[in-house]
Amino acid sequence: MENISYYVDSCIWLNLWQKEESNTGILYWKIAKDFLEHVRNSTNRSLVSSGFVIKELKYQIPNERLFNERLLTLKKFCKLVKATNDDYTLARQFEAESRFEISFFDCMHAAISKRMGYILVTRDRKLIQFSKKYINVIRPEDINHTNYLFL
């Protein structure tokens, strides 16, 4: 069976840690938790992140003690990958192509995912719309146990 890696965007971690839910009562944190645990417990699936996700989280979690606790959790779940010069170049191309509607960090997530063949997991609608012409990109709630990505 094929190995699949999921590159987890910062919004998924924030959903989990901040117990986020939609205006209509959808428990985003529960969906994120179930997704992360299912992949972590799979023999042929892995979770991946990068320093760019960590930088975004540091900005979103200004309390240093809490950030460090969260960072330890992320590192337990994920393998960290480093960006290359080619990733930076491609991210700048993505950023320009999106007319700067997609942040550079989000473009880096897409560039790293493209280079490594990862499936980008995010809930950012603009990033999903832009990235889907280059990579596989999904929301955690779009994956279920019958989906070919999860078998």
C-alpha positions as CSV (number, residue, x, y, z in Angstrom):
1,M,0.0,0.0,0.0
2,E,1.3,3.5,-0.9
3,N,2.7,5.8,1.7
4,I,0.9,9.1,1.9
5,S,2.1,12.2,3.8
6,Y,-0.2,15.0,4.9
7,Y,1.3,18.5,5.3
8,V,-0.7,20.1,8.1
9,D,-1.2,23.9,7.8
10,S,-1.2,26.0,11.0
11,C,-5.0,26.6,10.9
12,I,-5.6,22.9,11.6
13,W,-3.4,23.0,14.7
14,L,-5.2,26.2,15.8
15,N,-8.6,24.5,15.3
16,L,-7.5,21.8,17.6
17,W,-5.8,23.8,20.3
18,Q,-8.3,26.7,20.5
19,K,-11.3,24.3,20.4
20,E,-12.6,26.2,17.3
21,E,-16.1,25.6,15.9
22,S,-18.1,27.1,13.1
23,N,-21.0,29.4,13.6
24,T,-23.3,26.5,12.9
25,G,-21.8,24.3,15.5
26,I,-19.4,22.2,13.5
27,L,-16.6,21.2,15.8
28,Y,-13.5,22.0,13.8
29,W,-11.3,21.0,16.7
30,K,-12.9,17.5,16.9
31,I,-12.5,17.0,13.1
32,A,-8.8,18.1,13.4
33,K,-8.3,15.8,16.4
34,D,-9.8,12.8,14.7
35,F,-7.9,13.4,11.5
36,L,-4.5,13.8,13.3
37,E,-5.1,10.7,15.4
38,H,-6.2,8.6,12.6
39,V,-3.2,9.5,10.4
40,R,-0.8,9.1,13.4
41,N,-2.1,5.6,14.1
42,S,-1.9,4.5,10.5
43,T,1.0,2.4,9.3
44,N,1.3,4.0,5.9
45,R,0.3,7.6,6.6
46,S,2.4,10.4,8.1
47,L,2.0,14.0,9.2
48,V,4.5,16.6,8.1
49,S,5.0,20.2,8.9
50,S,7.7,22.9,8.5
51,G,9.3,25.9,10.1
52,F,6.8,28.1,8.3
53,V,4.0,26.5,10.2
54,I,5.9,26.9,13.4
55,K,6.5,30.6,12.6
56,E,2.8,31.1,12.0
57,L,1.9,29.4,15.2
58,K,4.4,31.5,17.2
59,Y,2.7,34.6,15.9
60,Q,-0.8,33.2,16.7
61,I,0.2,32.0,20.2
62,P,2.1,34.9,21.8
63,N,2.3,33.2,25.3
64,E,5.7,31.7,25.2
65,R,5.0,28.9,27.7
66,L,1.9,27.8,25.9
67,F,3.6,28.1,22.5
68,N,6.4,25.8,23.7
69,E,3.9,23.2,25.0
70,R,2.1,23.3,21.7
71,L,5.3,23.0,19.7
72,L,6.2,19.8,21.7
73,T,2.9,18.4,20.7
74,L,3.3,19.3,17.1
75,K,6.8,17.7,17.0
76,K,5.4,14.5,18.5
77,F,2.9,14.2,15.7
78,C,4.9,15.5,12.8
79,K,8.1,15.1,10.9
80,L,9.5,18.6,10.2
81,V,10.9,19.3,6.7
82,K,13.1,22.2,5.6
83,A,12.3,24.5,2.7
84,T,14.8,24.7,-0.2
85,N,15.8,27.6,-2.4
86,D,13.5,26.1,-5.1
87,D,10.6,26.2,-2.7
88,Y,11.2,29.9,-2.1
89,T,11.4,30.6,-5.8
90,L,8.2,28.7,-6.5
91,A,6.4,30.3,-3.5
92,R,7.3,33.7,-4.9
93,Q,5.8,32.6,-8.3
94,F,2.7,31.4,-6.6
95,E,2.4,34.6,-4.6
96,A,2.6,36.7,-7.8
97,E,0.3,34.5,-9.7
98,S,-2.3,34.8,-6.9
99,R,-1.9,38.6,-7.2
100,F,-0.7,38.5,-3.6
101,E,-4.0,37.3,-2.3
102,I,-2.3,34.2,-0.9
103,S,0.3,35.0,1.8
104,F,3.9,34.1,1.2
105,F,3.8,31.5,4.1
106,D,0.8,29.8,2.5
107,C,2.6,29.8,-0.8
108,M,5.5,28.1,0.9
109,H,3.2,25.4,2.2
110,A,2.0,24.8,-1.3
111,A,5.5,24.9,-2.7
112,I,6.9,22.4,-0.2
113,S,3.8,20.1,-0.7
114,K,4.4,20.2,-4.5
115,R,8.1,19.4,-4.3
116,M,7.6,16.6,-1.8
117,G,4.3,15.2,-3.2
118,Y,2.5,15.8,0.1
119,I,-1.2,16.4,0.4
120,L,-1.8,19.8,1.9
121,V,-4.4,19.9,4.7
122,T,-5.9,23.3,5.4
123,R,-9.2,25.0,5.9
124,D,-8.1,28.2,4.1
125,R,-10.6,28.6,1.2
126,K,-8.4,30.9,-0.9
127,L,-5.4,28.6,-0.5
128,I,-7.4,25.6,-1.4
129,Q,-8.9,27.2,-4.5
130,F,-5.5,28.5,-5.7
131,S,-3.4,25.4,-4.8
132,K,-5.7,22.7,-6.2
133,K,-4.4,23.3,-9.7
134,Y,-0.9,22.3,-8.6
135,I,-1.2,19.9,-5.7
136,N,-3.7,17.7,-3.8
137,V,-5.2,19.9,-1.1
138,I,-8.0,19.0,1.3
139,R,-9.8,20.0,4.4
140,P,-9.8,17.4,7.3
141,E,-13.5,17.1,7.0
142,D,-13.2,16.1,3.4
143,I,-11.4,12.9,4.4
144,N,-13.4,10.0,5.7
145,H,-12.7,6.4,6.2
146,T,-14.1,5.4,2.8
147,N,-12.1,8.0,0.9
148,Y,-9.2,6.5,-1.1
149,L,-6.8,8.8,0.7
150,F,-7.6,7.3,4.0
151,L,-7.7,3.6,3.3
